[in-house]
Amino acid sequence: MKLLPRQSSTRFPLSNKNARLAHVEAIGHFERGLAALAALPPGQTRDRSEVELQLARGLSLFTAEGFSSAEAARAYARARELAEELGNPRQQFMAVYGQWQSANGTGMIRECRRLSDRLLQLTARETDVGLRLQGHHSAWATCLFSGEPASARKHCDAGCQLYDPEQHRSHSLLYGGHDPGTCARFLGAMIYWSLGYPQQALTLSTEALAMAERLAHPLSLEIALLYGAMLHLDLGEPELALRRLDAAETLVADQRLGFIVEPHFLRGAALTAQGAFGSAVACLREGLTTRLGMLRDRPYGLARLSEALARQGENEAALAAAREGLEAREKTGNRQWEPEFQRHAGIALQGLNRLEDAEHALQEALRVARTQQAKAYELRAAMSLARLWGEQGRRTEAREVLAPVYGWFTEGFDTADLKEAKKLLDELK
């Protein structure tokens, strides 16, 4: 299933040809510069020039190829080596941040943790607000993907307080190729949704899009659109998700950007929500064969595939996808979707009439979600367990597991999950 660019709904100016080609052409200039440096005698003068070129090259590679670019990872590793030899702390920070972004792009969250901790150490006594901002930037993403949304919120809130759009708008040209203020809002939206605040999440996502458009920064806008699509899927709004995805695809094609989130996963999830399960499964499977689909985004794709397969009645395949996701968490440290993998495994086991195993998996989903303080996933796990117990005639137990979780929420009652929970509670009376 080929993803084609569609008409953009964004107001971003898409006709600037020079902006479109800037990073692609820049990579060639940087590589020619590095080749010329190789002919110079060794020494600090050559090393100082090389570290600047490697840092700039890494940033352009992120923009043109995405955060999973292997060449960008090598550029930042070389820059760090040189910066440490030269004793330049700012360049060292920029190189470590680039390495963190590379680890994040390839889904190696344990490595992200090590590098993020290093960035926070480097800025612990730092008076430079911009460096402290970027330390928090690395931490809020690392904590989210590690399944620690409460810690992620603390770093995200700190980043929002530190960020000044005039003072820090140049950071997209220095760290990770995207704007930290925008990131604090589009990832903040995912964090707040996970913690059980869907309305606040939607507000943050809307702010992220508006900020990216004001900054007129293509990569920041792309990511805001893609994570906006992801949020609308979680809110049960597939049509709005597809609008965001369509705009992102147009932007990527016009600006010659690399995708930051695998688009097949978003489209496949939207198709599942619309009931087109066969097309959804095909789209999700295709996404799993791409470079992004085999790296950082794979857990998300597997979770969405397990859901689509179960809804299509292919419970053995759904269980296999969920178990693959659970196995991958041990290798990568990505635990963000662990409650969903347990829940999808439970639903698939229920479909296979392995009811005792299904109950165990759903109780584990509930336990993990509570440990993570992820109220959104706790609600979903409680609904699935209540549904299982309700079908077994254990209606009192079903209501007792779901009612307290539903009662915790204070907003977002018009979203799909909360409306479904209310309906289920009414049926269990």
C-alpha positions in Angstrom: 0.0 0.0 0.0 1.8 3.1 -1.2 1.4 6.3 0.8 0.8 9.2 -1.6 1.0 12.9 -0.7 -2.3 14.5 -0.3 -3.6 18.1 -0.1 -2.1 19.8 2.9 -4.3 21.6 5.4 -1.4 23.5 6.9 -0.7 27.1 6.3 3.1 26.4 6.1 4.6 28.0 3.0 5.5 25.0 0.9 6.8 26.7 -2.2 10.3 27.7 -1.1 12.6 25.6 -3.3 15.8 26.8 -1.7 14.5 25.6 1.8 13.5 22.3 0.3 17.0 21.6 -1.0 19.1 23.2 1.7 19.8 20.2 3.8 20.3 17.8 0.9 22.8 20.2 -0.7 24.4 21.0 2.6 25.3 17.3 3.2 27.3 17.3 0.0 29.1 20.5 1.0 30.0 19.1 4.4 31.3 15.8 2.9 33.5 17.7 0.5 34.8 19.8 3.3 35.7 16.7 5.3 37.5 15.2 2.4 39.5 18.4 2.0 40.4 18.4 5.7 41.8 14.9 5.4 44.6 16.3 3.2 45.7 18.7 6.0 48.3 17.8 8.6 46.9 16.5 11.9 46.5 19.0 14.7 44.0 21.1 16.7 43.3 23.5 13.8 42.1 20.6 11.6 40.2 19.0 14.5 38.4 22.2 15.4 37.2 22.5 11.8 36.2 18.8 11.6 34.1 18.9 14.8 32.1 21.8 13.4 31.6 20.0 10.1 30.6 16.8 11.8 28.0 18.5 14.0 26.5 20.4 11.1 26.5 17.3 8.9 24.8 15.2 11.6 22.0 17.8 11.9 21.4 17.9 8.1 21.3 14.1 8.0 18.7 14.1 10.7 16.5 16.4 8.7 17.0 14.7 5.3 17.0 11.1 6.5 15.2 11.0 9.8 16.5 10.4 13.3 17.4 6.8 12.5 20.2 7.9 10.1 23.2 5.7 10.6 25.5 8.3 9.0 24.2 10.9 11.5 25.1 8.6 14.3 28.6 8.2 13.0 29.0 12.0 12.5 28.0 12.7 16.1 30.2 9.9 17.5 33.2 11.4 15.7 32.3 14.9 16.8 32.1 13.8 20.5 35.5 12.1 20.2 37.1 15.3 18.8 35.2 17.6 21.3 36.5 15.6 24.2 40.0 15.7 22.9 39.8 19.5 22.4 38.2 20.1 25.8 35.2 22.0 24.4 32.3 21.5 26.7 29.6 23.1 24.5 30.6 21.0 21.5 30.7 17.9 23.7 27.2 18.6 24.8 26.0 19.1 21.2 27.7 15.8 20.2 26.2 13.8 23.1 22.8 15.3 22.3 23.2 14.1 18.7 24.1 10.7 20.0 21.0 10.7 22.2 18.8 11.7 19.3 20.3 8.9 17.2 19.7 6.3 20.0 16.1 7.6 20.2 15.7 7.4 16.5 16.7 3.7 16.4 14.6 2.8 19.5 17.4 2.0 21.8 15.9 3.5 24.9 18.4 2.0 27.4 21.1 3.9 25.5 18.9 7.0 25.5 18.8 6.8 29.3 22.6 6.6 29.6 23.1 9.5 27.3 20.2 11.6 28.7 21.6 11.1 32.2 25.0 12.4 30.9 23.3 15.5 29.4 21.6 16.2 32.7 24.9 15.8 34.5 26.6 18.2 32.1 23.9 20.8 32.8 23.4 20.3 36.6 25.4 23.4 37.5 24.9 25.1 34.1 23.7 28.7 34.1 23.0 28.6 30.4 19.2 28.2 30.2 19.4 26.8 26.7 21.6 23.9 27.7 19.3 23.1 30.7 16.4 23.2 28.3 18.0 20.6 26.1 18.9 18.4 29.0 15.2 18.3 30.0 14.4 17.8 26.3 16.3 14.5 26.2 14.8 13.4 29.5 11.1 14.0 28.7 11.3 11.8 25.6 13.4 9.1 27.3 11.0 8.9 30.3 8.0 8.7 28.0 9.4 5.8 25.9 10.6 4.1 29.1 7.1 3.9 30.4 7.5 6.7 33.0 5.0 9.3 32.0 4.9 11.0 35.4 8.7 11.7 35.3 8.3 12.7 31.7 5.7 15.3 32.7 8.1 16.9 35.2 10.8 17.3 32.6 8.3 18.5 30.0 6.8 21.1 32.3 10.3 22.3 33.2 11.1 22.6 29.4 8.0 24.7 28.8 9.0 27.0 31.6 12.5 27.4 30.3 11.7 27.8 26.6 11.7 31.3 25.1 10.6 31.4 21.5 12.9 34.3 20.6 15.9 33.2 22.6 15.7 29.5 21.7 14.3 29.4 18.1 17.9 28.8 16.8 18.0 25.4 18.7 16.4 23.7 15.8 19.7 24.5 14.0 21.8 23.1 16.8 20.0 20.2 18.5 18.2 17.4 16.8 16.9 19.4 13.9 13.6 20.4 15.7 12.3 23.0 18.0 12.3 22.1 21.8 9.3 24.3 22.6 7.2 22.6 20.0 8.5 19.2 21.1 7.5 19.9 24.7 4.0 20.4 23.5 3.5 17.5 21.0 5.3 15.0 23.2 3.7 16.7 26.2 0.3 15.9 24.6 1.2 12.2 24.5 2.4 12.4 28.1 -0.7 14.1 29.4 -3.0 11.7 27.5 -1.2 8.7 29.0 -1.6 10.2 32.5 -5.3 10.6 32.0 -5.8 14.2 30.9 -7.1 14.0 27.3 -8.4 17.6 27.1 -5.1 19.0 28.3 -3.3 16.7 25.8 -5.5 18.1 22.9 -4.7 21.7 24.0 -0.9 21.0 24.0 -1.1 19.3 20.6 -3.0 22.3 19.1 -0.4 24.7 20.6 2.4 22.6 19.1 1.0 22.9 15.6 0.4 26.6 16.0 3.9 27.2 17.3 5.5 25.1 14.5 3.6 27.1 11.9 4.7 30.4 13.5 8.3 29.3 13.5 8.0 28.1 9.8 10.3 25.2 10.6 9.4 22.2 8.4 10.7 19.3 10.5 9.1 20.7 13.7 5.8 21.0 11.9 6.1 17.5 10.4 6.6 15.9 13.9 3.8 18.0 15.4 1.5 16.8 12.7 2.5 13.1 13.1 2.2 13.1 16.8 -1.0 15.0 16.5 -2.3 12.2 14.3 -1.2 9.7 17.0 -3.1 11.6 19.6 -6.3 11.8 17.6 -6.1 8.0 17.2 -5.9 7.6 20.9 -8.9 10.0 21.3 -10.9 7.8 18.9 -10.9 10.4 16.1 -9.5 8.6 13.0 -10.8 11.2 10.5 -8.9 14.0 12.2 -5.9 11.7 12.5 -5.9 11.1 8.7 -6.1 14.9 8.1 -2.9 15.4 10.2 -1.2 12.5 8.4 -2.2 13.8 5.0 -0.7 17.2 5.8 2.5 15.6 7.1 2.9 13.4 3.9 2.5 16.5 1.7 5.0 18.4 3.8 7.5 15.6 3.7 7.3 15.2 0.0 7.5 18.9 -0.7 10.3 19.7 1.7 12.2 16.5 1.0 12.2 15.5 4.7 12.7 12.1 6.3 9.7 10.6 8.2 10.1 10.7 11.9 7.1 8.4 12.6 6.3 5.5 10.3 3.2 6.7 8.4 1.9 3.2 7.6 1.3 2.6 11.3 -0.8 5.8 11.7 -2.9 5.0 8.5 -3.3 1.4 9.6 -4.5 2.4 13.0 -7.0 4.8 11.4 -8.3 2.0 9.1 -8.7 -0.2 12.1 -10.8 2.4 13.9 -12.9 2.8 10.7 -13.5 -1.0 10.6 -11.4 -1.7 7.5 -9.5 -4.5 9.2 -8.1 -6.2 6.1 -6.7 -3.0 4.7 -5.4 -2.1 8.2 -3.5 -5.3 8.6 -1.9 -5.0 5.1 -0.9 -1.4 5.8 0.5 -2.2 9.2 2.5 -5.2 7.9 4.0 -3.1 5.2 5.0 -0.5 7.8 6.8 -3.2 9.8 9.1 -3.9 6.8 10.4 -0.3 6.5 13.5 1.0 8.3 11.4 3.0 10.8 9.1 0.0 11.2 12.0 -2.2 12.1 13.5 0.3 14.6 12.0 2.8 17.1 8.4 2.7 15.9 8.2 -1.1 15.8 6.5 -1.5 19.3 3.8 0.9 18.3 3.3 -0.9 14.9 3.1 -4.3 16.7 0.6 -3.0 19.2 -1.6 -1.6 16.4 -1.2 -4.8 14.3 -2.2 -7.0 17.3 -5.4 -4.9 17.7 -6.3 -5.1 14.0 -5.7 -8.8 13.8 -7.8 -9.5 16.9 -10.7 -7.4 15.6 -10.4 -9.4 12.3 -10.6 -12.7 14.3 -7.0 -13.7 13.6 -6.3 -14.3 17.3 -3.2 -16.6 17.0 -1.5 -13.9 14.8 -2.7 -11.2 17.2 -1.2 -13.0 20.1 2.1 -13.5 18.2 2.3 -9.8 17.5 1.7 -8.9 21.1 4.3 -11.4 22.4 6.9 -10.0 19.9 6.3 -6.6 21.3 6.8 -7.9 24.9 10.0 -9.6 23.9 11.4 -6.5 22.2 11.0 -4.4 25.4 13.7 -6.4 27.0 16.2 -5.6 24.2 15.4 -2.0 23.7 14.0 -0.8 27.1 10.9 0.7 25.3 8.1 0.0 27.8 5.7 2.7 26.7 3.2 0.3 25.2 3.8 -2.6 27.6 0.3 -2.3 29.1 -1.2 -2.4 25.6 0.8 -5.5 24.7 -0.5 -7.3 27.8 -4.0 -6.2 27.1 -3.9 -7.2 23.4 -2.5 -10.6 24.4 -5.4 -11.0 26.8 -8.0 -10.1 24.2 -6.4 -12.6 21.7 -6.3 -15.3 24.4 -9.9 -14.7 25.2 -10.7 -15.1 21.4 -8.9 -18.4 21.6 -11.0 -19.5 24.6 -8.0 -19.6 26.8 -9.9 -17.8 29.5 -7.6 -18.3 32.5 -4.6 -17.1 30.5 -6.6 -14.2 29.2 -7.5 -13.1 32.7 -3.9 -13.4 33.8 -2.7 -11.2 30.9 -5.4 -8.6 31.5 -4.6 -8.4 35.2 -0.9 -7.9 34.3 -1.9 -5.1 31.9 -3.8 -3.5 34.8 -0.8 -4.0 37.1 1.7 -2.5 34.7 -0.5 0.5 33.8 -0.9 1.2 37.5 2.9 0.9 38.1 3.4 3.4 35.2 0.7 5.7 36.5 -0.7 5.5 33.0 -4.4 6.1 33.6 -5.3 5.9 30.0 -3.9 2.4 29.7 -5.3 1.5 33.1 -8.8 2.4 31.9 -8.4 0.3 28.8 -7.1 -2.7 30.8 -9.9 -2.3 33.3 -12.5 -2.3 30.5 -11.1 -5.4 28.9 -11.0 -7.3 32.2 -14.5 -6.1 33.1 -15.8 -7.2 29.8 -14.3 -10.7 30.3 -15.7 -11.0 33.8 -19.1 -9.7 32.6 -19.3 -12.4 30.0 -18.5 -14.9 32.7 -21.4 -13.7 34.9 -19.0 -12.0 37.4 -20.7 -8.7 37.0 -20.0 -7.3 40.5 -16.3 -8.0 40.1 -16.4 -6.4 36.7 -18.0 -3.3 38.0 -15.7 -3.0 40.9 -12.6 -3.2 38.7 -13.8 -0.5 36.2 -15.8 2.0 38.3 -12.9 3.4 40.4 -10.7 3.9 37.3 -13.5 5.6 35.4 -14.4 7.7 38.6 -10.8 9.0 38.7 -11.1 11.0 35.5 -12.1 14.6 35.6 -12.0 15.5 31.9 -12.3 14.1 28.4 -15.7 12.4 28.9 -16.5 12.9 25.2 -13.6 10.8 24.1 -14.0 7.3 22.8 -12.5 5.4 25.7 -14.4 7.2 28.4 -17.7 6.9 26.5 -17.1 3.2 26.1 -16.3 2.8 29.8 -19.5 4.6 30.8 -21.6 2.4 28.4 -20.0 -0.7 29.8 -20.6 0.4 33.4 -24.3 1.0 32.6 -24.5 -2.5 31.1 -23.0 -4.0 34.2 -25.6 -2.5 36.6 
